[in-house]
Amino acid sequence: MSKPNIKSLDMMKFTAMVPTREEKIAAAPAKKLPELKSYKANELAAALHPTVQHLVVAEVIDAAPDVKTFVLKADAEAGTKSLAYFSAGQYLSLSLKIGESTITRPYSLSSSPQEALEGKYMLTIKRAGEGLVSNFILDNWKVGEKVTASAPLGVFTYELLRDAGTVIGLAGGSGITPFRSLAKAIADGDEDAKLILLYGSRTLEDAVFQAEFKELEKSCDKFKLVNVLSDAEAEGCEHGFITADLIKKYAPADEDYSIFMCGPQAMYNFADKEIATLGIRRKFVRHELFGEYRNPEKDADFPKGKEGKYTLSVKMAGKEFTIPCTSEESLLVAMERAGIAAPAQCRSGICGYCHSQLLKGDVYVPKSVDGRRLADLQFGYIHPCITFPVSDVSIDVPPARTV
């Protein structure tokens, strides 16, 4: 006798249940249900996934040249009593008012989950030549600064069911921040993995968290640091770039290993080609978001002759805007420049928070960061954070729902 399955059920039989359900409802006492927030499951969900977190800068630490670590604590006066817990590798999406624009930026948490339980987050931010927000933060944030942030977000996290027991971390520049969190989580016993960290910097002086990493190496046999210097040579450091040969040198030879990578776009472009030669299963290669996608016109599949200035029409929350845009910047950046508080979190085409409908016009979306579903492609939806205009464009944007 074959086992029953969903296709074998007679769906019409379920309609016979309707009168019975109606009788049960009518016979039930008219007792008011408890407030939703009183359910323990909802209390836990609100604590782990708050709509918004109000924070305050408690300490500013000079981490390296042009790099600062900001220690954030809950701003009880603004309504946040405690910090949401997170997994190592997650980020916060910050909402900032710069001039007339409301801008969001994601920054990886460099603190460990254990430190969140102790009441503090840490964001380690590096000054960037074209970094409007990072430069604003480094120039303006002082102790006492009020900060508006999302709940912890992102999936650049270690998962026992998916990832190998050994992680080869590839970090470039400020991409070191989630690895500080992961290394501390491993040392604290919150993550059961071994981390071999290949950290690419120009010089050893540019490398962040060196003293902490050295102490972790002494106290935790599951963590190893390898500095890779591109512009200098130093004792105990590798010289050059992070190549396939360098990965093989430090990776286990007789077992699977995962590769976690976080750094600038140029690093991904180079390292992905190197990793492809290693024959590693796709599930073992993880990328963190790298933020703004830059220079789309340099992509081989960018529509030639379409570089230039265009007009963007925006419908949002019953209002309509007509603003300038350019093929060199995403539709999200164009909206922010015009003072439109558009929804955004990851800014890398992954989370879908800025999910909008393309009403009219032609756009370019880089394939390497196109995180849309097939239904989005079929019905004309885009992620403005990684969508670039190649004609006049009209879009329908949902209003920001959280931060």
C-alpha positions in Angstrom: 0.0 0.0 0.0 1.4 3.3 -1.0 2.0 6.1 1.5 -0.4 9.0 1.5 0.9 12.3 0.2 -0.5 15.8 -0.3 -1.5 15.1 -3.9 -3.7 12.1 -2.8 -5.8 14.2 -0.4 -9.3 15.2 -1.4 -9.3 18.9 -0.9 -13.1 19.1 -1.0 -13.4 17.1 2.2 -11.8 20.0 4.0 -14.8 22.2 3.2 -16.9 20.0 5.5 -14.8 21.3 8.4 -16.1 24.9 8.0 -19.5 24.4 9.8 -17.7 22.7 12.6 -15.2 25.5 13.0 -18.0 28.1 12.9 -19.8 26.2 15.7 -16.7 26.1 17.9 -16.1 29.8 17.4 -19.7 30.7 18.2 -19.5 28.6 21.4 -16.2 30.1 22.6 -16.4 32.7 25.4 -16.0 36.4 24.3 -12.8 36.7 26.2 -10.3 39.3 25.0 -7.0 37.8 23.9 -3.8 39.0 25.6 -1.8 41.8 23.9 0.5 40.4 21.3 3.6 41.8 23.0 2.8 39.7 26.1 3.5 36.4 24.3 7.0 35.2 25.1 7.8 34.3 21.5 6.9 37.9 20.4 9.0 39.3 23.3 12.0 37.3 22.1 11.4 38.3 18.4 11.3 42.0 19.4 14.5 41.6 21.4 16.4 39.8 18.6 14.9 41.7 15.6 13.9 45.3 16.7 12.5 47.6 14.1 15.1 50.2 15.0 18.0 50.5 17.6 18.8 53.8 19.2 22.5 53.9 20.1 25.0 56.4 21.5 28.8 56.6 21.0 30.4 55.6 24.3 34.1 55.6 23.2 36.2 56.4 20.1 39.4 54.4 19.6 42.1 55.1 17.0 42.7 51.7 15.5 45.2 52.5 12.7 46.0 55.4 10.4 42.6 56.7 9.1 40.7 53.9 11.0 38.6 54.4 14.1 36.6 52.0 16.2 33.4 53.4 17.6 32.0 51.7 20.7 28.2 52.0 20.8 25.8 51.4 23.7 22.1 51.3 24.0 20.5 54.8 24.2 17.9 54.1 27.0 16.6 57.7 26.8 15.6 57.2 23.2 13.9 53.9 23.9 16.5 51.2 23.4 17.0 49.3 26.7 19.4 46.6 25.5 21.3 45.6 22.3 20.0 42.9 20.0 22.1 39.8 20.0 23.8 38.8 16.7 25.9 36.2 14.9 29.6 36.9 14.1 29.7 38.4 10.6 26.5 40.4 10.6 26.2 44.1 10.1 24.2 47.2 11.2 22.6 49.5 8.6 23.0 53.1 9.9 20.7 55.9 9.0 22.4 59.3 8.8 21.4 62.9 8.0 24.1 64.5 5.9 23.1 67.9 4.6 19.6 67.6 3.1 20.0 63.8 2.4 19.0 60.9 4.6 21.6 58.2 3.7 22.0 54.6 4.9 25.2 52.6 5.1 25.9 49.0 6.2 28.9 48.5 8.5 30.0 45.1 9.8 30.2 44.6 13.5 33.7 44.1 14.6 32.6 43.2 18.2 31.9 39.7 19.2 28.4 38.3 20.1 29.6 38.0 23.7 30.4 41.8 23.8 26.8 42.5 22.7 25.6 40.6 25.8 28.0 42.9 27.8 26.2 45.9 26.4 28.4 47.2 23.5 28.7 47.1 19.8 31.8 48.0 17.9 32.1 49.4 14.4 35.5 49.8 12.9 35.4 52.3 10.0 38.2 53.3 7.6 38.4 56.6 5.8 37.9 56.2 2.0 38.8 58.6 -0.8 35.2 58.6 -2.2 33.5 57.5 1.0 31.0 60.2 1.8 29.6 58.5 4.8 32.8 57.0 6.2 34.5 60.3 6.0 31.6 62.1 7.6 31.6 59.6 10.5 35.3 59.8 11.1 35.2 63.6 11.0 32.1 64.2 13.1 31.3 61.3 15.5 32.4 62.0 19.1 31.5 60.5 22.4 27.8 61.2 23.1 26.8 61.1 19.4 23.3 59.7 18.8 23.1 56.9 16.3 20.1 55.3 14.5 20.7 51.7 13.4 18.8 48.6 12.2 18.8 45.3 14.0 21.8 43.1 13.1 21.5 41.9 9.5 23.3 39.7 6.9 24.2 36.1 6.3 28.0 36.2 6.2 27.9 33.9 9.2 29.3 30.4 10.0 26.8 27.6 9.7 27.8 24.1 10.9 25.4 22.4 8.5 26.8 24.2 5.4 30.4 25.2 6.2 33.5 23.1 6.6 35.3 22.8 9.9 38.2 25.0 8.8 37.5 28.5 7.4 40.2 30.2 5.3 39.4 33.9 5.8 40.4 36.4 3.1 40.3 39.9 4.3 41.3 43.1 2.5 41.5 46.6 4.1 38.5 47.3 6.3 37.1 43.9 5.3 38.9 42.7 8.4 36.0 43.8 10.7 33.7 40.7 10.5 36.8 38.4 11.0 37.6 40.1 14.3 34.1 39.2 15.4 34.4 35.6 14.2 37.8 35.1 15.7 36.5 36.4 19.1 33.4 34.2 18.8 35.6 31.1 18.2 37.8 32.0 21.2 34.7 32.5 23.3 33.3 29.1 22.3 30.3 30.6 20.5 31.4 29.2 17.2 32.9 25.7 16.6 35.3 26.3 13.8 39.0 26.8 13.0 39.9 30.1 11.4 43.0 30.7 9.3 43.0 34.4 8.4 44.9 35.7 5.4 44.8 39.5 5.9 45.9 41.6 3.0 47.3 45.1 3.7 49.6 47.5 2.0 52.0 47.6 4.9 52.0 46.2 8.4 51.2 49.6 9.8 48.0 49.6 7.9 46.8 46.3 9.4 44.2 46.7 12.1 43.7 44.6 15.3 47.3 43.3 15.2 47.8 43.2 19.0 44.4 41.6 19.6 45.0 39.0 16.9 48.4 38.1 18.4 46.9 37.6 21.8 44.1 35.5 20.3 46.7 33.3 18.6 48.3 32.6 22.0 45.1 31.8 23.8 43.1 30.0 21.1 44.6 27.1 19.1 41.7 27.4 16.6 42.9 30.8 15.2 45.9 31.7 13.0 46.8 35.0 11.5 48.8 35.4 8.3 49.5 39.0 7.2 49.9 39.5 3.4 51.6 42.7 2.5 51.4 44.1 -1.0 53.7 47.1 -0.7 56.3 46.0 1.9 58.2 43.0 3.2 58.3 42.2 6.9 59.5 39.2 9.0 56.7 36.6 9.5 54.6 38.1 6.8 53.8 37.0 3.2 54.5 39.4 0.4 52.3 40.1 -2.6 48.6 39.3 -3.1 46.3 36.6 -1.9 46.6 34.0 -4.6 45.4 30.4 -5.1 48.9 29.2 -4.3 48.9 31.1 -1.0 45.5 29.7 -0.1 46.8 26.2 -0.8 49.9 26.8 1.4 47.8 27.4 4.5 44.6 25.4 3.8 44.3 21.8 5.0 45.5 19.3 2.4 43.4 16.3 3.4 40.0 17.8 4.2 37.3 20.3 3.0 37.6 23.9 3.9 35.4 27.0 3.5 36.6 30.3 2.1 35.1 33.4 3.6 36.0 36.7 1.8 35.4 40.3 2.8 37.1 43.3 1.2 36.8 45.8 -1.7 35.3 45.1 -5.1 38.8 44.9 -6.7 39.8 42.2 -4.3 36.7 40.1 -5.2 37.4 40.5 -8.9 41.0 39.2 -8.4 40.4 36.6 -5.7 37.4 35.0 -7.4 39.5 34.1 -10.4 42.2 32.6 -8.2 39.6 30.6 -6.1 38.0 29.2 -9.3 41.3 27.3 -10.0 41.1 25.4 -6.7 38.0 23.4 -7.6 36.2 24.1 -4.3 32.5 23.3 -4.1 30.4 26.4 -4.5 28.7 26.1 -1.1 32.2 26.5 0.6 32.9 29.9 -0.9 31.2 32.8 0.9 31.3 36.5 0.1 30.4 39.4 2.3 28.7 42.5 0.9 31.2 45.1 -0.4 28.8 48.0 -0.5 28.5 50.4 -3.5 29.1 48.9 -6.9 31.4 51.3 -8.7 32.4 51.9 -12.3 29.7 49.8 -14.0 30.7 51.3 -17.4 34.0 49.2 -17.2 32.0 45.9 -17.2 32.3 44.0 -20.5 28.5 43.7 -20.8 27.7 47.3 -20.1 25.7 48.8 -23.0 28.3 50.7 -25.0 27.5 54.3 -25.9 25.0 54.5 -23.1 27.2 56.4 -20.7 25.7 59.8 -19.7 23.1 61.8 -17.8 19.4 61.0 -17.7 16.2 61.8 -15.8 14.8 59.6 -13.0 11.1 59.8 -12.2 10.2 58.4 -8.7 6.8 57.5 -7.3 6.9 56.9 -3.5 4.2 57.0 -0.9 1.8 59.0 -3.0 4.5 61.5 -4.0 6.3 62.0 -7.3 9.8 63.3 -7.9 11.7 64.1 -11.1 15.5 64.2 -10.5 18.7 63.9 -12.5 20.7 60.7 -12.6 23.8 59.4 -14.3 24.9 56.0 -15.6 27.9 56.0 -13.3 25.8 56.0 -10.1 23.0 53.7 -8.9 19.4 54.8 -8.8 19.6 54.7 -5.0 22.5 57.2 -4.9 20.6 59.5 -7.3 17.6 59.5 -4.9 19.8 60.1 -1.9 21.5 63.0 -3.6 18.1 64.5 -4.3 17.1 64.3 -0.6 14.7 61.3 -1.1 14.7 59.0 1.9 14.7 55.8 -0.1 14.7 52.4 1.6 18.1 50.7 1.7 20.0 48.3 3.9 22.7 46.1 2.3 23.3 48.4 -0.7 24.7 45.4 -2.5 21.7 43.9 -4.3 21.2 41.0 -1.8 18.7 41.8 0.9 15.9 43.1 -1.4 14.9 45.8 1.1 15.0 48.5 -1.7 12.9 46.2 -4.0 11.1 48.5 -6.5 9.2 48.3 -9.8 10.7 49.5 -13.0 7.8 51.3 -14.8 9.7 52.7 -17.8 13.2 52.9 -19.2 16.3 50.8 -19.6 18.7 49.9 -16.9 22.0 48.0 -16.4 22.3 45.5 -13.5 25.7 43.8 -13.0 25.3 40.1 -13.2 27.8 39.5 -10.3 25.6 41.3 -7.8 22.1 40.7 -9.2 20.2 39.1 -6.3 16.7 39.3 -7.9 14.3 36.4 -8.1 13.1 35.0 -11.4 9.7 36.5 -10.7 11.4 40.0 -10.3 12.9 39.6 -13.8 9.6 38.5 -15.3 7.5 41.3 -13.8 10.0 44.1 -14.0 11.3 44.6 -10.4 14.8 45.9 -9.6 17.0 46.7 -6.6 17.9 50.4 -7.1 21.1 50.0 -5.0 22.8 48.1 -7.9 20.7 49.3 -10.9 22.2 51.9 -13.2 20.2 54.0 -15.8 21.0 53.8 -19.5 18.0 55.9 -20.5 15.4 58.1 -18.8 13.9 55.9 -16.1 10.6 55.8 -14.1 10.3 53.6 -10.9 7.8 53.0 -8.1 9.6 52.8 -4.7 8.1 51.6 -1.4 8.7 53.9 1.5 11.4 53.0 4.1 9.9 50.7 6.6 12.3 50.6 9.5 15.4 52.8 10.1 
